[in-house]
Amino acid sequence: MQLLAEEALIDELKNPNTRERAFGVLVNTYKERLYWHIRRIVLNHDDADDVLQNTFIKIYRNIDGFKGESKLYSWMYRIATNESLTFLKQKSKKSGISDEELKTRMVENLEADVYFEGEEIQLKLQKALATLPDKQKLVFNMKYYQDMKYEEISEVLETSVGALKTSYHLAVKKIETYLKAD
């Protein structure tokens, strides 16, 4: 989205008279990208839909607080990321299991998920990703799957570019080691 178009959309979102229409435009513009970002974190289709809905509710309620210090999509990705991580923490807490156990179960459930269209190598990659710390997994997903630049990821995760490069490098090494050992 062009910077001018983004600024106009933000103005319309903050105006009570144009908010509803502008929010529809926002949802249609970003729902698929945000869905896949969330899906790569929570893995399950139904969970991703729930988190996506919560993300848009939070965006709608907090748009007046958006100061424009980052790009709109960076702000929304940050909300989607936080909503996804919060969802996973709550899910492990409700189930009475550790975060690690939840990650293992989520990958195992991928094989039975009718919405997962991956082949065996993609399933192995998901298993490898499940072994990574959250930050490394997030950086890897944004860089590898979404082809985001380090500067964009830096805005979303509020971390330095240098730290992100290190996290990505470590993630790639761990994934390579996991895949070779499997």
C-alpha positions as a printed Julia matrix, in Angstrom:
182×3 Matrix{Float64}:
   0.0     0.0    0.0
   1.33    3.43  -0.92
   2.31    5.75   1.93
  -0.24    8.4    0.88
  -2.99    5.8    0.58
  -2.03    4.45   4.0
  -2.18    7.93   5.54
  -5.6     8.53   3.96
  -6.83    5.17   5.28
  -5.6     5.99   8.78
  -7.38    9.37   8.63
 -10.59    7.62   7.55
 -10.21    5.01  10.31
  -9.9     7.75  12.91
 -12.91    9.67  11.58
 -16.19    8.36  13.13
 -18.07    9.17   9.89
 -15.83    7.02   7.67
 -14.53    4.45  10.19
 -16.82    1.53   9.22
 -16.08    1.72   5.49
 -12.36    2.27   6.07
 -12.22   -0.68   8.45
 -13.78   -2.87   5.75
 -11.02   -1.75   3.37
  -8.39   -2.46   6.06
  -9.75   -5.97   6.71
  -9.92   -6.82   2.99
  -6.41   -5.47   2.41
  -4.67   -7.27   5.28
  -6.77  -10.29   6.33
  -4.94  -12.86   4.23
  -1.42  -11.68   5.16
  -2.33  -11.49   8.84
  -4.08  -14.88   8.71
  -0.95  -16.61   7.4
   1.28  -14.78   9.86
  -0.96  -15.95  12.72
  -1.38  -19.46  11.26
   2.38  -19.98  11.21
   2.44  -19.22  14.94
  -0.66  -21.12  16.15
  -0.57  -23.77  13.35
  -4.28  -24.65  13.55
  -6.77  -23.15  11.06
  -9.63  -22.64  13.53
  -7.29  -21.14  16.13
  -5.84  -18.82  13.47
  -9.34  -17.64  12.53
 -10.12  -16.91  16.2
  -6.87  -15.03  16.74
  -7.35  -13.09  13.49
 -10.81  -12.0   14.65
  -9.39  -10.92  18.03
  -6.6    -9.07  16.22
  -9.04   -7.05  14.11
 -11.19   -6.28  17.16
  -8.1    -4.97  18.96
  -7.06   -2.94  15.89
 -10.55   -1.43  15.64
 -10.68   -0.53  19.32
  -7.16    0.94  19.38
  -6.84    2.71  16.02
  -7.22    6.1   17.69
  -4.08    5.3   19.69
  -2.04    4.59  16.53
   0.5     7.4   16.39
   2.03    6.63  13.0
   5.51    6.07  14.42
   5.67    2.85  12.41
   3.87    1.66   9.29
   0.27    0.62   9.82
   0.93   -3.0    8.84
   3.91   -3.17  11.26
   1.6    -2.05  14.05
  -1.03   -4.61  13.02
   1.57   -7.41  12.75
   2.75   -6.54  16.27
  -0.83   -6.86  17.53
  -1.31  -10.15  15.62
   1.97  -11.51  17.0
   1.1   -10.58  20.58
  -2.43  -11.97  20.23
  -1.01  -15.24  18.85
   1.54  -15.65  21.65
  -1.07  -14.76  24.29
  -3.46  -17.29  22.75
  -0.82  -20.05  22.95
   0.03  -19.22  26.57
  -3.66  -19.33  27.51
  -4.14  -22.59  25.61
  -1.26  -24.3   27.43
  -2.5   -22.93  30.76
  -6.08  -24.17  30.15
  -4.76  -27.58  29.12
  -2.49  -27.75  32.16
   0.57  -28.49  30.04
   3.87  -26.72  29.4
   4.46  -24.49  26.39
   6.85  -27.13  25.02
   4.24  -29.89  25.32
   1.7   -27.66  23.59
   4.11  -27.06  20.68
   4.65  -30.81  20.33
   0.9   -31.5   20.32
   0.25  -28.72  17.81
   2.72  -30.19  15.31
   1.29  -33.69  15.85
  -2.2   -32.31  15.18
  -1.02  -30.79  11.89
  -0.96  -34.24  10.33
  -4.71  -34.6   11.04
  -5.57  -31.0   10.04
  -7.64  -31.07   6.83
  -6.48  -27.49   6.09
  -2.79  -28.44   6.17
  -1.8   -29.13   2.58
   1.89  -29.62   3.22
   3.98  -32.52   2.11
   6.23  -34.52   4.41
   9.14  -32.07   4.12
   6.87  -29.19   5.2
   5.72  -31.25   8.18
   9.37  -31.87   9.11
  10.04  -28.14   8.82
   7.11  -27.42  11.16
   8.51  -29.95  13.64
  11.89  -28.24  13.44
  10.29  -24.82  13.92
   8.47  -26.13  17.01
  11.85  -26.7   18.67
  12.86  -23.03  18.28
  12.42  -20.33  20.92
   9.48  -18.03  20.08
  11.62  -15.11  18.9
  13.69  -17.25  16.53
  10.53  -18.87  15.18
   8.88  -15.47  14.6
  11.94  -14.05  12.85
  12.31  -17.16  10.69
   8.62  -17.13   9.7
   8.63  -13.43   8.8
  11.87  -13.65   6.83
  11.43  -17.05   5.17
   7.68  -17.26   4.53
   6.72  -13.6    4.25
   9.97  -12.34   2.74
   9.96   -9.34   5.07
  13.05   -7.15   5.27
  14.92   -7.01   8.57
  13.92   -3.35   8.95
  10.23   -4.31   8.72
  10.65   -7.18  11.18
  12.48   -4.77  13.48
   9.42   -2.49  13.53
   7.07   -5.4   14.28
   9.15   -7.05  17.0
  10.72   -3.83  18.27
  14.21   -5.35  18.16
  17.43   -4.22  16.49
  18.27   -5.42  13.0
  21.52   -6.94  14.28
  19.68   -9.02  16.88
  17.21  -10.17  14.22
  19.98  -11.27  11.87
  21.54  -13.26  14.71
  18.18  -14.84  15.59
  17.54  -15.78  11.95
  21.03  -17.25  11.55
  20.64  -19.31  14.75
  17.18  -20.49  13.65
  18.49  -21.63  10.26
  21.37  -23.52  11.9
  19.02  -25.25  14.37
  16.58  -26.18  11.59
  19.41  -27.58   9.45
  20.68  -29.63  12.4
  17.18  -30.92  13.15
  16.5   -31.9    9.53
  19.85  -33.67   9.16
  19.31  -35.62  12.38
  15.75  -36.68  11.46
